[in-house]
Amino acid sequence: MKIRDLIIIGAGPAGMSAGIYAARSALSPLIIESQMPGGQVALTDFIENYPAFPNGMSGQELTKLMEEQCNNFNVEFMNFIQVDFVEKENKIFKLKTNQGDFFAKTVIVATGASPAELGIPGEREFKGRGVSYCATCDGPLFKDKDILVVGGGDSAVQEAIYLSKFVSSLKIVHRRDKLRARKMLQEKAIKNPKIDILWNSNLLEIKGKDLVERVVIFNNKTNQKREIRIDGVFMYVGFKPSSSLVRNLVEMDKLGRIITDHKMRTSTTGLFAAGDVRNTPLRQVVTAVSDGAIAAISAEEYLEYELKQ
Ligand SMILES: Cc1cc2nc3c(=O)[nH]c(=O)nc-3n(C[C@H](O)[C@H](O)[C@H](O)COP(=O)(O)OP(=O)(O)OC[C@H]3O[C@@H](n4cnc5c(N)ncnc54)[C@H](O)[C@@H]3O)c2cc1C
């Protein structure tokens, strides 16, 4: 049984930043990732607010640079391993995965978040057959098609602008009379000739045969329902933290986000959380990498001072 000093769960920006800082502190970190490194960034078309890149860059490009920097410091990655559960016994953490158990003296949970479902009829049935949660992955499949984007926040509007490059027409369905997205994004969307915003509207149902063909929209001001023809639906209705693997171990808020202090310490000694999975006031790349750095340094302090007592 090999007991590592530090295992980081998740290779998004928080996990990779923790990896870089931990490797520079000679902790020989292992990052376990259920897919490929990158997290939500790898699914993002374009990032223009991450400092030091004045012209912005694609999410894929930023992922590649972070991975390269990890490799330069010999951070070890194990991809396509899903951590199902974390337990602690006699000061040692056991990570139960789909490929056996891993053991570590300290763990950083950097598992981020995944898109929330709207929970309407047809959504699950047509997932991958017209219903998507990732514009970067699926946008090109909707060339010259008519699509719907659900949501009114930054992600919804930003991805709608990106999707408008491919599609023939795009409707944003938003349940209120104002978008929540940043002003700059709102202005870009409103000016875009391909984008039409359906205000005060809820998506009620997705219909079709093999693929999405129609949707039912409800106007919550006029109380009228109507059916429109559509080829695809992109959902941006929030995110849920990927925290279930430590549900019996740490305190969480009512949305399931892990509660930490300013050193990224959770309620279990030796277990740290970083990035979108924790109760952070801002979920962005810049905050995730900052959390990851703090978590790594806190893990080092724990190994150095607390664990030995
Ligand atoms: C459409 C979209 C647009 C965005 N645009 C911007 C932007 O312009 N600027 C910006 O700063 N931010 C943007 N963000 C937000 C940004 O991507 C996130 O804040 C950031 O990726 C969070 O990093 P993270 O490392 O905490 O989590 P994530 O990026 O979610 O990474 C978590 C990683 O953990 C892995 N994982 C999860 N559970 C397990 C498990 N049980 N076992 C093993 N691995 C696991 C996941 O596969 C994933 O790779 C955007 C997000 C989206 C979705």
The ligand as an SDF file (V2000), in Angstrom:
LIG
                    3D

 53 58  0  0  0  0  0  0  0  0999 V2000
  -19.4400   27.8580  -20.5970 C   0  0  0  0  0  0  0  0  0  0  0  0
  -18.4800   28.3930  -19.5740 C   0  0  0  0  0  0  0  0  0  0  0  0
  -17.8140   29.5850  -19.8020 C   0  0  0  0  0  0  0  0  0  0  0  0
  -16.9100   30.0780  -18.8550 C   0  0  0  0  0  0  0  0  0  0  0  0
  -16.2410   31.2380  -19.1390 N   0  0  0  0  0  0  0  0  0  0  0  0
  -15.3020   31.6890  -18.2650 C   0  0  0  0  0  0  0  0  0  0  0  0
  -14.5170   32.8520  -18.5670 C   0  0  0  0  0  0  0  0  0  0  0  0
  -14.6740   33.4720  -19.6220 O   0  0  0  0  0  0  0  0  0  0  0  0
  -13.6050   33.2470  -17.6540 N   0  0  0  0  0  0  0  0  0  0  0  0
  -13.3730   32.5860  -16.4740 C   0  0  0  0  0  0  0  0  0  0  0  0
  -12.4990   32.9850  -15.7240 O   0  0  0  0  0  0  0  0  0  0  0  0
  -14.1120   31.5020  -16.1600 N   0  0  0  0  0  0  0  0  0  0  0  0
  -15.0620   31.0270  -17.0210 C   0  0  0  0  0  0  0  0  0  0  0  0
  -15.8060   29.9260  -16.7010 N   0  0  0  0  0  0  0  0  0  0  0  0
  -15.6750   29.3320  -15.3380 C   0  0  0  0  0  0  0  0  0  0  0  0
  -14.4010   28.4990  -15.1820 C   0  0  0  0  0  0  0  0  0  0  0  0
  -14.2920   27.5880  -16.2560 O   0  0  0  0  0  0  0  0  0  0  0  0
  -14.4470   27.7680  -13.8400 C   0  0  0  0  0  0  0  0  0  0  0  0
  -14.6140   28.7020  -12.8030 O   0  0  0  0  0  0  0  0  0  0  0  0
  -13.1770   26.9600  -13.5840 C   0  0  0  0  0  0  0  0  0  0  0  0
  -12.9720   26.0140  -14.6110 O   0  0  0  0  0  0  0  0  0  0  0  0
  -13.2560   26.2360  -12.2470 C   0  0  0  0  0  0  0  0  0  0  0  0
  -12.1150   25.4560  -12.1000 O   0  0  0  0  0  0  0  0  0  0  0  0
  -12.0780   24.2100  -11.1100 P   0  0  0  0  0  0  0  0  0  0  0  0
  -10.7160   23.6260  -11.2580 O   0  0  0  0  0  0  0  0  0  0  0  0
  -12.5240   24.6120   -9.7700 O   0  0  0  0  0  0  0  0  0  0  0  0
  -13.1960   23.1940  -11.6290 O   0  0  0  0  0  0  0  0  0  0  0  0
  -13.4540   22.5160  -13.0470 P   0  0  0  0  0  0  0  0  0  0  0  0
  -12.9730   23.3560  -14.1470 O   0  0  0  0  0  0  0  0  0  0  0  0
  -14.8950   22.1480  -13.0110 O   0  0  0  0  0  0  0  0  0  0  0  0
  -12.5620   21.1850  -12.9960 O   0  0  0  0  0  0  0  0  0  0  0  0
  -12.8680   20.1230  -12.1410 C   0  0  0  0  0  0  0  0  0  0  0  0
  -12.2320   18.8460  -12.6750 C   0  0  0  0  0  0  0  0  0  0  0  0
  -12.4610   17.7920  -11.7290 O   0  0  0  0  0  0  0  0  0  0  0  0
  -12.8000   16.5850  -12.4120 C   0  0  0  0  0  0  0  0  0  0  0  0
  -13.5950   15.7560  -11.5000 N   0  0  0  0  0  0  0  0  0  0  0  0
  -14.8430   16.0280  -11.0230 C   0  0  0  0  0  0  0  0  0  0  0  0
  -15.2550   15.0430  -10.1990 N   0  0  0  0  0  0  0  0  0  0  0  0
  -14.2520   14.1230  -10.1760 C   0  0  0  0  0  0  0  0  0  0  0  0
  -14.1000   12.8730   -9.5060 C   0  0  0  0  0  0  0  0  0  0  0  0
  -15.0430   12.3880   -8.6880 N   0  0  0  0  0  0  0  0  0  0  0  0
  -12.9550   12.1750   -9.7050 N   0  0  0  0  0  0  0  0  0  0  0  0
  -11.9640   12.6500  -10.5160 C   0  0  0  0  0  0  0  0  0  0  0  0
  -12.0690   13.8520  -11.1780 N   0  0  0  0  0  0  0  0  0  0  0  0
  -13.1920   14.5710  -10.9990 C   0  0  0  0  0  0  0  0  0  0  0  0
  -13.5990   17.0880  -13.6230 C   0  0  0  0  0  0  0  0  0  0  0  0
  -13.5970   16.1410  -14.6600 O   0  0  0  0  0  0  0  0  0  0  0  0
  -12.8540   18.3680  -13.9940 C   0  0  0  0  0  0  0  0  0  0  0  0
  -11.8280   18.1270  -14.9320 O   0  0  0  0  0  0  0  0  0  0  0  0
  -16.6960   29.3810  -17.6400 C   0  0  0  0  0  0  0  0  0  0  0  0
  -17.3600   28.1750  -17.4010 C   0  0  0  0  0  0  0  0  0  0  0  0
  -18.2360   27.6800  -18.3650 C   0  0  0  0  0  0  0  0  0  0  0  0
  -18.9280   26.3670  -18.1160 C   0  0  0  0  0  0  0  0  0  0  0  0
  1  2  1  0
  2  3  1  0
  2 52  2  0
  3  4  2  0
  4  5  1  0
  4 50  1  0
  5  6  2  0
  6  7  1  0
  6 13  1  0
  7  8  2  0
  7  9  1  0
  9 10  1  0
 10 11  2  0
 10 12  1  0
 12 13  2  0
 13 14  1  0
 14 15  1  0
 14 50  1  0
 15 16  1  0
 16 17  1  0
 16 18  1  0
 18 19  1  0
 18 20  1  0
 20 21  1  0
 20 22  1  0
 22 23  1  0
 23 24  1  0
 24 25  2  0
 24 26  1  0
 24 27  1  0
 27 28  1  0
 28 29  2  0
 28 30  1  0
 28 31  1  0
 31 32  1  0
 32 33  1  0
 33 34  1  0
 33 48  1  0
 34 35  1  0
 35 36  1  0
 35 46  1  0
 36 37  1  0
 36 45  1  0
 37 38  2  0
 38 39  1  0
 39 40  1  0
 39 45  2  0
 40 41  1  0
 40 42  2  0
 42 43  1  0
 43 44  2  0
 44 45  1  0
 46 47  1  0
 46 48  1  0
 48 49  1  0
 50 51  2  0
 51 52  1  0
 52 53  1  0
M  END
$$$$
